[in-house]
Amino acid sequence: MKFRYTLKMNIFIILLLVTFEISCKRQNKIQQIYFYDSFPKWAKNLAYKLGNEFSIYDGKDTVTFLLSYRKKDKVNIILFKNTLDTIFMGKVSKYRGLYYFNHKLGENKYLISAIKIKDNYITGLLTEPKQMELITNEITKTPYKKYFQFRDTINKICLVTPDKLLLRNLYSKIIKGLPSYPLVNKNRKPIPDNLQQPESLNSENEQDLIDAIYPNPVTDYCNIIFEEKGKYEILIINSKGDSILHETTATDQIKIDLRDKQAGIYTIKIYSPETQETETKKITLEK
């Protein structure tokens, strides 16, 4: 009898300890994360991609948005056209095929969500709360705790360093499970000086070294704008695969002289010796 009593007591104590440990973990579990800063890439004018007015079709209705860019502080503002309610106001960054919306709540306190724009579809729009919930569940796991700047177990919040590779890996997984909508009536903002904004020619594995190439088609000079300032090697290749021009730069843009080249389709290959990344685009030279 004494043995049975002792065994029952031991089992009871073990169950009590396990219950207590689970309760403590639940009480200390972070329920909301915020980012310590915005996404660490240059701010973009989203109107160059979507235009000052764009619409999506959700399967039943067409929803139209207004988009404006405040140049002085590089802030994008997106409104519902019919109600003029603001759905986003903040800086937008681009990295490896995703656009990151930086929603500033206060000093060193940001929400970050991502959208993907590809093949005339937009994915992730209007899903900031859902994305932040998924990111919170994922980033509070052990492998990511090294990115914690500050953890408040009483209020169950955490400030996280916005490491671009970490966020790219997390958001690229999350974005696959979010709804995609066809883009309709997209009125893209023109490049200054009446230069044509190029069509996107990036592949799924784009490296995003290039922000824009214009004009395309080109007749004399081709302007290449890079995502950020750095060292780049530029190679122009003709349709036969022959290299016809090689340039280097250490800025965020370069102007290529193609006046003495024959008309045709050319490949522009960009290489960054700093990151060892490459990206290719095609342009049409007309005479």
C-alpha positions in Angstrom: 0.0 0.0 0.0 2.8 2.4 0.9 4.5 1.7 -2.5 1.3 2.4 -4.4 0.7 5.6 -2.4 4.2 6.8 -3.1 3.9 6.0 -6.8 0.6 7.8 -7.1 2.1 10.8 -5.3 5.1 10.8 -7.7 2.9 10.7 -10.7 0.7 13.5 -9.3 3.8 15.7 -8.6 5.2 15.0 -12.1 1.8 16.0 -13.7 1.7 19.1 -11.6 5.2 20.1 -12.6 4.4 19.5 -16.3 1.2 21.5 -16.1 3.0 24.3 -14.3 5.8 24.4 -17.0 3.2 24.5 -19.8 1.4 27.3 -18.1 4.6 29.3 -17.7 5.4 28.9 -21.3 2.0 30.0 -22.4 2.2 33.0 -20.1 5.6 34.0 -21.4 4.8 33.3 -25.1 5.3 36.3 -27.3 2.0 37.3 -28.8 3.1 40.2 -31.0 6.4 41.2 -32.6 7.4 44.6 -34.0 10.5 45.4 -36.1 13.1 47.7 -34.7 13.5 49.5 -38.0 12.2 49.4 -41.6 13.3 46.9 -44.2 17.0 47.6 -44.9 16.8 48.5 -48.6 16.2 51.8 -50.4 12.7 53.1 -50.6 10.8 52.7 -53.9 8.2 54.7 -55.7 5.5 52.0 -56.2 3.7 54.1 -58.8 6.4 53.1 -61.3 5.2 49.5 -60.9 1.4 49.9 -60.3 0.6 53.4 -61.5 -1.3 56.1 -59.8 -4.5 54.1 -60.0 -4.9 50.3 -60.2 -7.6 47.7 -59.7 -7.8 44.1 -58.6 -10.5 41.5 -59.4 -11.4 39.3 -56.4 -13.6 36.9 -58.3 -16.8 38.9 -57.7 -16.0 42.6 -57.8 -13.3 45.0 -59.1 -11.7 47.0 -56.4 -9.9 50.2 -57.4 -7.1 51.9 -55.5 -5.4 55.3 -55.7 -1.6 55.4 -55.2 0.5 58.5 -54.6 4.2 59.0 -53.8 5.4 61.7 -51.4 8.9 62.4 -52.8 10.1 64.5 -49.8 10.0 61.6 -47.4 9.7 58.7 -49.9 6.3 57.6 -48.6 3.8 55.6 -50.6 0.1 56.2 -49.9 -2.6 53.7 -51.0 -6.3 54.5 -50.7 -9.6 52.8 -51.6 -10.8 54.9 -54.4 -14.5 54.7 -53.5 -14.1 55.6 -49.8 -10.7 57.3 -49.8 -9.8 55.2 -46.7 -6.1 54.7 -46.3 -4.9 51.1 -46.4 -1.2 51.8 -46.4 1.1 54.8 -45.8 4.8 54.2 -45.5 8.0 53.4 -47.3 8.2 50.5 -49.7 11.4 48.5 -50.3 12.1 45.8 -52.9 14.4 42.8 -52.4 14.6 39.5 -54.3 11.2 39.8 -56.0 9.1 41.0 -53.1 8.0 44.5 -52.1 8.1 45.2 -48.4 5.6 47.6 -46.9 7.0 49.3 -43.8 4.2 50.5 -41.6 5.7 52.8 -38.9 3.8 52.8 -35.6 6.3 54.9 -33.6 10.0 55.4 -32.9 11.8 52.0 -33.6 8.5 50.2 -34.0 7.4 48.9 -37.4 5.0 46.4 -38.9 6.4 44.8 -42.1 4.3 43.0 -44.7 5.2 41.8 -48.2 3.5 41.7 -51.6 4.5 40.0 -54.8 3.8 41.4 -58.2 4.3 39.0 -61.1 2.7 38.2 -64.4 0.0 40.8 -63.8 -1.0 39.3 -60.5 -0.6 40.8 -57.0 -0.2 38.6 -54.0 -0.4 39.6 -50.3 -2.3 42.9 -50.6 -4.5 43.8 -47.6 -3.1 40.9 -45.5 -0.8 42.8 -43.1 -2.6 41.4 -39.9 -2.5 37.9 -41.2 1.2 38.2 -42.2 2.2 39.6 -38.9 0.4 36.8 -37.1 2.3 34.2 -39.2 5.6 36.0 -38.8 5.1 36.2 -35.0 4.4 32.4 -34.8 7.5 31.6 -36.9 10.0 34.1 -35.6 9.5 33.4 -31.9 11.0 29.9 -32.5 14.4 29.1 -31.1 16.5 29.5 -34.4 15.4 33.1 -34.8 15.9 34.4 -31.2 19.3 35.8 -32.1 17.5 38.6 -34.0 15.6 39.8 -30.9 16.5 43.3 -29.9 14.2 43.5 -26.9 11.7 41.1 -25.3 8.9 42.2 -22.9 7.4 39.1 -21.3 4.9 41.1 -19.3 3.3 42.7 -22.3 4.2 39.7 -24.5 5.8 41.8 -27.2 9.2 41.6 -28.9 11.3 43.9 -31.0 13.1 42.2 -33.9 16.1 43.2 -36.1 14.8 43.4 -39.7 17.5 41.3 -41.3 16.9 41.2 -45.0 17.9 37.6 -45.6 15.8 36.4 -42.6 12.8 38.3 -43.8 13.2 37.2 -47.4 13.2 33.5 -46.3 10.2 34.0 -44.0 8.1 36.1 -46.3 8.8 34.0 -49.4 7.2 31.0 -47.6 4.3 33.0 -46.2 3.4 34.7 -49.5 2.8 31.4 -51.2 -0.2 30.8 -49.0 -1.8 34.2 -49.5 -4.5 35.1 -52.1 -3.4 36.4 -55.5 -5.6 38.8 -57.5 -5.4 39.8 -61.2 -4.4 43.4 -61.8 -6.7 45.3 -64.1 -6.7 48.8 -65.4 -3.2 49.4 -64.3 -2.1 52.9 -65.2 1.7 52.9 -64.8 3.5 56.1 -63.9 5.8 57.3 -66.8 9.5 57.8 -66.3 10.5 61.5 -66.3 11.3 63.1 -69.6 8.8 60.9 -71.4 11.1 57.9 -71.2 9.2 54.6 -71.3 9.2 52.4 -68.2 10.4 48.9 -69.2 8.4 45.8 -69.0 9.5 43.3 -66.3 11.7 40.6 -67.7 12.8 39.1 -64.4 12.6 35.4 -63.8 11.4 33.7 -60.7 15.0 33.6 -59.4 15.7 37.3 -60.1 18.5 38.8 -58.1 17.1 42.4 -58.2 20.4 44.1 -59.0 18.5 46.3 -61.6 15.7 48.6 -60.6 14.9 49.9 -64.2 16.2 49.9 -67.7 14.8 52.6 -70.0 13.9 53.4 -72.7 13.0 49.9 -74.1 13.0 49.8 -77.1 16.1 52.0 -77.3 17.4 54.0 -80.2 20.6 55.5 -78.9 21.3 55.6 -75.2 20.2 53.0 -72.6 19.9 54.0 -68.9 20.4 51.4 -66.2 19.2 52.2 -62.7 20.5 49.8 -60.0 18.7 48.8 -56.8 21.5 50.3 -54.7 24.8 52.0 -55.1 27.7 49.6 -55.6 30.3 48.2 -58.0 28.8 46.6 -61.1 30.1 45.0 -64.4 27.9 45.5 -67.4 28.1 43.2 -70.4 26.1 43.7 -73.6 25.6 40.5 -75.7 24.1 40.3 -79.2 21.8 37.6 -80.5 24.8 35.5 -81.6 26.1 35.3 -78.1 29.0 37.7 -78.8 30.0 40.3 -76.2 29.9 43.7 -77.9 30.4 46.0 -74.9 31.8 45.8 -71.4 31.4 48.6 -68.9 32.0 49.0 -65.1 30.6 51.5 -62.7 30.6 52.2 -58.9 27.4 54.3 -58.7 23.7 53.6 -58.7 23.2 54.2 -62.4 24.9 54.2 -65.8 24.2 55.5 -69.3 25.2 53.1 -72.1 25.9 54.5 -75.6 24.4 52.1 -78.3 24.4 54.6 -81.2 27.0 52.6 -83.3 25.4 49.2 -82.7 23.1 47.4 -85.1 19.4 47.0 -84.6 18.4 43.8 -82.9 17.7 42.0 -79.5 20.5 42.4 -77.0 21.0 40.8 -73.5 22.3 43.0 -70.7 24.1 41.0 -68.1 24.9 42.7 -64.7 27.4 41.3 -62.3 28.1 42.5 -58.7 31.6 41.5 -57.5 30.5 42.5 -54.0 27.6 40.1 -53.7 28.6 37.8 -56.5 25.1 38.0 -57.9 24.1 38.3 -61.6 21.0 39.5 -63.4 20.1 39.6 -67.1 17.6 41.7 -69.0 16.7 41.9 -72.7 16.4 45.1 -74.7 15.4 45.9 -78.2 17.6 48.3 -80.2 15.8 50.0 -83.1 17.3 52.2 -85.8 
